[in-house]
């Protein structure tokens, strides 16, 4: 079974006990070792390897990091999408093509050294949940057949926010060995989380 990308980012919710409902921290969704890494300021990563042969999980996974800033500040800064190129690893261009209601269309270019990859994503913004889901726009310029995932910000306390970044579906559209896809994702997802942390904590002064 897939390890549970969504539960990794959603936390465990609330429990009831003899003393009444207890609101849990988003950090309760992590193991003691993972929590220790987060509290030390590190970005942590989990792959989405599946034991089910029909479940395509190559190149999928989730990264998380603790940001020393309030959730509203984090989400507001993140939703300035055209500034993603300032901190997002490999990204050289980020341009909003259209915005209608809670849906934004964005064009991005990422530099992989030997080639520039073009992506057009549709973003679904959930203001109440401080979450942005993305998926490939089939009508846009894309060098990858399909990708989908999410960015989520969860309040830990007034001055700390848990950021989670998940790539839940990926299809390059051409043959790429699984070990290469998994290696790239295991590097790029936590790198993005770590760089976003630096950018927000510096109030936009740090740049890659």
One Martini backbone bead per residue (centre of mass of N, CA, C, O) as a GRO file, in nm:
protein
  208
    1UNK     BB    1   0.101   0.033   0.016
    2UNK     BB    2   0.067   0.344   0.041
    3UNK     BB    3   0.186   0.546   0.298
    4UNK     BB    4   0.038   0.835   0.289
    5UNK     BB    5   0.041   1.135   0.177
    6UNK     BB    6  -0.193   1.283   0.316
    7UNK     BB    7  -0.137   1.208   0.617
    8UNK     BB    8   0.139   1.349   0.626
    9UNK     BB    9  -0.015   1.645   0.593
   10UNK     BB   10  -0.285   1.636   0.792
   11UNK     BB   11  -0.281   1.465   1.026
   12UNK     BB   12  -0.494   1.351   1.318
   13UNK     BB   13  -0.647   1.558   1.470
   14UNK     BB   14  -0.890   1.457   1.708
   15UNK     BB   15  -0.947   1.368   2.048
   16UNK     BB   16  -1.110   1.166   2.292
   17UNK     BB   17  -1.147   1.193   2.649
   18UNK     BB   18  -1.182   1.238   2.980
   19UNK     BB   19  -1.099   1.561   2.921
   20UNK     BB   20  -1.171   1.574   2.635
   21UNK     BB   21  -1.093   1.742   2.381
   22UNK     BB   22  -0.792   1.713   2.168
   23UNK     BB   23  -0.568   1.913   2.019
   24UNK     BB   24  -0.354   1.849   1.770
   25UNK     BB   25  -0.063   1.834   1.623
   26UNK     BB   26   0.080   1.805   1.314
   27UNK     BB   27   0.334   1.648   1.438
   28UNK     BB   28   0.175   1.374   1.512
   29UNK     BB   29   0.224   1.243   1.213
   30UNK     BB   30   0.508   1.184   1.326
   31UNK     BB   31   0.786   1.065   1.405
   32UNK     BB   32   1.029   1.116   1.629
   33UNK     BB   33   1.249   1.152   1.411
   34UNK     BB   34   1.097   1.356   1.236
   35UNK     BB   35   1.046   1.571   1.454
   36UNK     BB   36   1.340   1.625   1.516
   37UNK     BB   37   1.411   1.731   1.235
   38UNK     BB   38   1.210   1.964   1.227
   39UNK     BB   39   1.310   2.108   1.497
   40UNK     BB   40   1.604   2.149   1.351
   41UNK     BB   41   1.515   2.258   1.042
   42UNK     BB   42   1.445   2.022   0.864
   43UNK     BB   43   1.395   1.851   0.574
   44UNK     BB   44   1.159   1.603   0.491
   45UNK     BB   45   1.123   1.262   0.344
   46UNK     BB   46   0.883   1.073   0.134
   47UNK     BB   47   0.805   0.811  -0.033
   48UNK     BB   48   0.566   0.630  -0.277
   49UNK     BB   49   0.605   0.342  -0.250
   50UNK     BB   50   0.470   0.044  -0.402
   51UNK     BB   51   0.327  -0.293  -0.388
   52UNK     BB   52   0.153  -0.206  -0.631
   53UNK     BB   53   0.178  -0.253  -0.972
   54UNK     BB   54  -0.076  -0.046  -1.060
   55UNK     BB   55   0.074   0.183  -0.897
   56UNK     BB   56   0.184   0.502  -0.980
   57UNK     BB   57   0.499   0.611  -0.796
   58UNK     BB   58   0.694   0.736  -0.965
   59UNK     BB   59   0.828   1.028  -0.831
   60UNK     BB   60   0.685   1.015  -0.553
   61UNK     BB   61   0.611   1.252  -0.277
   62UNK     BB   62   0.709   1.400   0.053
   63UNK     BB   63   0.752   1.720   0.206
   64UNK     BB   64   0.888   1.880   0.511
   65UNK     BB   65   0.856   2.192   0.714
   66UNK     BB   66   0.958   2.432   0.945
   67UNK     BB   67   0.821   2.758   0.995
   68UNK     BB   68   0.916   3.083   1.128
   69UNK     BB   69   0.586   3.146   1.090
   70UNK     BB   70   0.291   3.237   1.019
   71UNK     BB   71   0.039   3.110   0.827
   72UNK     BB   72  -0.050   3.371   0.680
   73UNK     BB   73   0.226   3.460   0.580
   74UNK     BB   74   0.299   3.207   0.424
   75UNK     BB   75   0.056   3.202   0.228
   76UNK     BB   76   0.083   3.483   0.108
   77UNK     BB   77   0.370   3.446  -0.010
   78UNK     BB   78   0.316   3.191  -0.182
   79UNK     BB   79   0.075   3.336  -0.358
   80UNK     BB   80   0.322   3.474  -0.503
   81UNK     BB   81   0.386   3.312  -0.784
   82UNK     BB   82   0.602   3.498  -0.944
   83UNK     BB   83   0.826   3.437  -0.700
   84UNK     BB   84   0.919   3.138  -0.723
   85UNK     BB   85   1.190   3.182  -0.887
   86UNK     BB   86   1.355   3.282  -0.624
   87UNK     BB   87   1.333   2.968  -0.465
   88UNK     BB   88   1.281   2.758  -0.673
   89UNK     BB   89   1.415   2.494  -0.780
   90UNK     BB   90   1.514   2.550  -1.124
   91UNK     BB   91   1.349   2.799  -1.148
   92UNK     BB   92   1.311   3.065  -1.414
   93UNK     BB   93   0.986   3.063  -1.445
   94UNK     BB   94   0.686   3.263  -1.333
   95UNK     BB   95   0.351   3.278  -1.475
   96UNK     BB   96   0.055   3.436  -1.479
   97UNK     BB   97  -0.222   3.380  -1.698
   98UNK     BB   98  -0.465   3.325  -1.485
   99UNK     BB   99  -0.766   3.441  -1.289
  100UNK     BB  100  -1.045   3.250  -1.132
  101UNK     BB  101  -1.103   3.281  -0.841
  102UNK     BB  102  -0.954   2.974  -0.720
  103UNK     BB  103  -0.817   2.983  -1.012
  104UNK     BB  104  -0.487   2.915  -1.143
  105UNK     BB  105  -0.268   2.996  -1.413
  106UNK     BB  106   0.062   2.852  -1.468
  107UNK     BB  107   0.391   2.926  -1.585
  108UNK     BB  108   0.684   2.705  -1.616
  109UNK     BB  109   1.046   2.693  -1.569
  110UNK     BB  110   1.299   2.430  -1.573
  111UNK     BB  111   1.641   2.370  -1.489
  112UNK     BB  112   1.832   2.059  -1.582
  113UNK     BB  113   2.084   2.160  -1.771
  114UNK     BB  114   2.008   1.988  -2.051
  115UNK     BB  115   1.714   2.117  -1.991
  116UNK     BB  116   1.397   2.275  -2.049
  117UNK     BB  117   1.107   2.275  -1.855
  118UNK     BB  118   0.759   2.278  -1.927
  119UNK     BB  119   0.480   2.428  -1.739
  120UNK     BB  120   0.117   2.386  -1.691
  121UNK     BB  121  -0.084   2.500  -1.422
  122UNK     BB  122  -0.347   2.419  -1.206
  123UNK     BB  123  -0.479   2.612  -0.939
  124UNK     BB  124  -0.618   2.529  -0.616
  125UNK     BB  125  -0.755   2.747  -0.378
  126UNK     BB  126  -0.750   2.715  -0.010
  127UNK     BB  127  -0.796   2.939   0.231
  128UNK     BB  128  -0.891   2.779   0.487
  129UNK     BB  129  -0.649   2.545   0.444
  130UNK     BB  130  -0.386   2.640   0.323
  131UNK     BB  131  -0.418   2.542   0.004
  132UNK     BB  132  -0.253   2.390  -0.293
  133UNK     BB  133  -0.356   2.258  -0.595
  134UNK     BB  134  -0.209   2.060  -0.863
  135UNK     BB  135  -0.225   2.053  -1.233
  136UNK     BB  136  -0.228   1.975  -1.547
  137UNK     BB  137  -0.262   2.156  -1.840
  138UNK     BB  138  -0.368   2.027  -2.142
  139UNK     BB  139  -0.352   2.325  -2.301
  140UNK     BB  140  -0.061   2.355  -2.242
  141UNK     BB  141   0.269   2.384  -2.188
  142UNK     BB  142   0.436   2.056  -2.207
  143UNK     BB  143   0.706   1.818  -2.111
  144UNK     BB  144   0.487   1.681  -1.935
  145UNK     BB  145   0.215   1.495  -1.920
  146UNK     BB  146   0.189   1.454  -1.584
  147UNK     BB  147   0.094   1.645  -1.284
  148UNK     BB  148   0.042   1.616  -0.917
  149UNK     BB  149  -0.054   1.816  -0.618
  150UNK     BB  150   0.071   1.983  -0.309
  151UNK     BB  151   0.018   2.264  -0.082
  152UNK     BB  152   0.074   2.302   0.283
  153UNK     BB  153  -0.053   2.490   0.570
  154UNK     BB  154   0.017   2.455   0.928
  155UNK     BB  155  -0.065   2.523   1.242
  156UNK     BB  156   0.122   2.520   1.543
  157UNK     BB  157   0.158   2.830   1.600
  158UNK     BB  158   0.198   3.167   1.592
  159UNK     BB  159   0.527   3.099   1.486
  160UNK     BB  160   0.440   2.818   1.343
  161UNK     BB  161   0.482   2.617   1.034
  162UNK     BB  162   0.359   2.357   0.839
  163UNK     BB  163   0.513   2.232   0.548
  164UNK     BB  164   0.368   2.073   0.251
  165UNK     BB  165   0.496   1.863  -0.027
  166UNK     BB  166   0.320   1.703  -0.301
  167UNK     BB  167   0.374   1.423  -0.523
  168UNK     BB  168   0.108   1.211  -0.658
  169UNK     BB  169   0.158   1.261  -0.976
  170UNK     BB  170   0.350   1.096  -1.252
  171UNK     BB  171   0.408   1.164  -1.616
  172UNK     BB  172   0.641   1.201  -1.861
  173UNK     BB  173   0.576   1.038  -2.152
  174UNK     BB  174   0.845   0.881  -2.099
  175UNK     BB  175   1.120   0.691  -2.057
  176UNK     BB  176   1.199   0.649  -1.704
  177UNK     BB  177   1.372   0.548  -1.467
  178UNK     BB  178   1.280   0.502  -1.146
  179UNK     BB  179   1.547   0.585  -1.000
  180UNK     BB  180   1.554   0.869  -1.122
  181UNK     BB  181   1.284   0.979  -1.027
  182UNK     BB  182   1.331   0.927  -0.722
  183UNK     BB  183   1.590   1.093  -0.695
  184UNK     BB  184   1.483   1.368  -0.785
  185UNK     BB  185   1.255   1.393  -0.573
  186UNK     BB  186   1.437   1.354  -0.314
  187UNK     BB  187   1.573   1.637  -0.381
  188UNK     BB  188   1.353   1.858  -0.469
  189UNK     BB  189   1.142   1.870  -0.242
  190UNK     BB  190   1.324   1.945   0.008
  191UNK     BB  191   1.458   2.188  -0.132
  192UNK     BB  192   1.204   2.358  -0.156
  193UNK     BB  193   1.131   2.367   0.145
  194UNK     BB  194   1.398   2.498   0.241
  195UNK     BB  195   1.378   2.756   0.058
  196UNK     BB  196   1.108   2.861   0.159
  197UNK     BB  197   1.198   2.904   0.449
  198UNK     BB  198   1.415   3.118   0.386
  199UNK     BB  199   1.230   3.321   0.241
  200UNK     BB  200   1.024   3.372   0.468
  201UNK     BB  201   1.220   3.429   0.714
  202UNK     BB  202   1.338   3.684   0.531
  203UNK     BB  203   1.103   3.832   0.385
  204UNK     BB  204   1.234   3.792   0.077
  205UNK     BB  205   1.558   3.825   0.079
  206UNK     BB  206   1.606   3.549   0.007
  207UNK     BB  207   1.799   3.382  -0.253
  208UNK     BB  208   1.915   3.131  -0.471
   0.00000   0.00000   0.00000
